[in-house]
Amino acid sequence: MSTLAFALAATIKHNGHGGVADLLSTPEQTAAWLAAHEQLVAQVLGPTSDLGRFMRPNRAEILPESGVRDELVQVRGAVRALFARAVAPGAPSKADADRLIDVDAALRMVNRAADRLGATHLDWPEGGAPVTRWVGRTDDPIALLVGAVGRSAIDFLASSDRERLRACPAARCVKYFLQDDPRQTWCSPSCGNRERVNRHYRKRHG
């Protein structure tokens, strides 16, 4: 299962060397991420949305001037703060705890972002299938993109999937994941293996 908000939250990850990697660090990375997640944007805004100039990696030169990376990084911080609240209260990823913004500020940011979208309308061209499109408060592509993230976060956090959201407890891991099985503890087998090795080491050398 993947949603736009979930995919954006995952752009912060463990770098394999004891630190944290930001997959939106450069305009080129941001453009590539947008291109790779165009379908998730369309799930929120509808297939008629026109964000093409932000969805092409070969157009990365526009991103520094557009501000889209800064906007995405800000709303990502809000999404991750709300994800941290959704997991066991007071138990976000230890590697992430010192970078989380205030929950009330995160709520305001996500709600303001979603508010930019306006309303969803139905288009039904003759001879074609019905499709949805957003109509209303803005035609600005950055506002629409950030609004789509906000709407995605709201829909996810208000759904039953929120109850399956977990923060990986592996040392230095900053990933959130959806628990598919009650026995699932780690976001991935590699995190589980690394923790088992660490525990074995601590027992032998503790």
N, C-alpha and C positions, 0 to 999 in steps of 0.2 A: 504494500500500500504506500502510495506517495501522494503528497499534496504539495502545492507551491510553497506554503509556509514551512512544511517539514523539510523540503529540499533546500530552502534558504537557510534554515537552522543548521543543516548539515554542512554548510560551507565553512564552518569552524570545526577543525578536526585535529587529532593528535598527529604530530609530524613524524613519529617514529624515532625521535631523538630526544625525548623528554620535554619537548615544547609543544606549542600549538601552531597549526598552519591555518592561514586565512586564504580560502580559495577565491576571494574577491580582492586580492592584494593589488592587482594591476588592472588598468583598463582592458587589456587583452584578455585576462582571466574573466573579468566581469562579462565582457561581450560573449566569450565562449560559453559561460554558464547560462546566459540568457538564451543563446541559440539552442543549447542542449535541452532547455526546459520550456521551449515555446508551447508545447502541448499542454503543460500544466497551467500556463498563463491563459491559454484558450479555454481550458475547463472552467475558469472563473469568468473571464470576460466574454466568452463565446467565440466561435470561429471567425466572426466578422471583424474582430478587433484588428487594428492596424498599428502594430508596434514594430514593424519590419526594420526600421532604422536602428533599433536597439537589439535586434535579434541576429545580426550578422557579424561573425567574428572579424571579417575583413573591413568592418566599419568602426573598429575600435578607436580610431582617431577622434571620433566625435564624443566619446564618453567623458574625457576630462572636462570638457566645456559644458556638457549636458547636466552634470550633477547626478546622474542616475546611480553611479557607484556609491556616492555619499548617502543618498536616500535609501538605497538598499541596505547599506551597513547599519544605518540608524534603525530601520524597521526590523532588521534581523536581531538587533540587541533587544528590542521590545518582545519579539517572538520568543527568544531564548529565555528571557526573564519570566514570561508567562508559562513556558514549558516547565521551567524550574519550579514554579508554584504548583503546577498540575501534578508533578510527581510528589512523593511523600514530602509534606511541608518541612522546610528546613533541611532538606537533603538533596540539594542539587549536586551535580558533578563537582567534586572537590577542586578539580582543575579549572572549573568555570566560575566558582562562587565569587571570586574577587572581581569579576568583570561584569556581573549582572547589574542592571539598572533597577531603580526603585519600581516596585510592582504597579503602584498607582500611575507613575509616569508611563510605564509600558502600556497600561490599559488605555490611557488617553491617546497615546501615539497610534496604537492599533485601531482604535475607534475613529480617530480623525482620518487615518489613511483610508479606511473602508468608506467613510462618509463622502470621500471625493467621487465615488463611483456613480452616485445618483441612483437610478433604478434600472432593473432589467426589463427589457421589452422583448416581444416576440416578433420575429420576421418570418414570413412564410411565403416565399416566392412561388408563383404558379409553376407547377411541374416539379417543384423541389421539395425538400424536407424542411420542416420548421426549425429555425435556429434562434438562439437568444443573442441579444446585444445589449450593451449598457448604454443608457441614454441619460443625459442630465447635466451634472454639474461641471464637467470638464471634458475637453478634448485633448488636454496635454498628455502626451504619452508617458511621461515620467509619473505624473499623478495617477494615471490609470494603472500603471505597473505596480506602484507602491500600494495603491488601493486594492489591487488584486491580492497582494500578499496579506493585507489587513483582513480582507474578506475571507481568505483561505484560513487564516489563523482563527478567526471568530467561528467559522463553521466547524473547524476541527475541535476546538476547545469546548464547544457547546454540544459535541456529539458524544456518543458512547465510547468512541475510540480513545477519548481522553483517559478513561480508566485503565487502558493498556499501556499508556505512556510510561516509560522508565528512563532514568538516567543511568548509563553504564557505570558500574562502580569500580571498573578497572582503574588502576593508578594512571593518572594523567590523561585518561580518555574523557573527551568532552561531548560524546555522542548521546543523542536521545534515540530511543527505538521503541517500536510497538511490540509488546510481549505477545507472542503467538501461542505460547505454551506456559502454564504456571511454573514449570521447572526452568524456564529460560531466565538466566541471570545476566548474561553479557550481551553486548550489542552484536558480537561476532565470535566465531570460534577462536580467532587469533587473540582476542582480548582474554577469553577464558583460559587459553593455553598459557598466555603470558602471566596471568595471575596465579595459576597453579605452579608454574616454575618459581615465581617470586615467593610463594608460601613455602615451597619445599626448601628454597634457599634460606629463608628466615628460620625455619625449624632447625636446619643443620648448623647455621652460623649465629643463631640468636643467642 
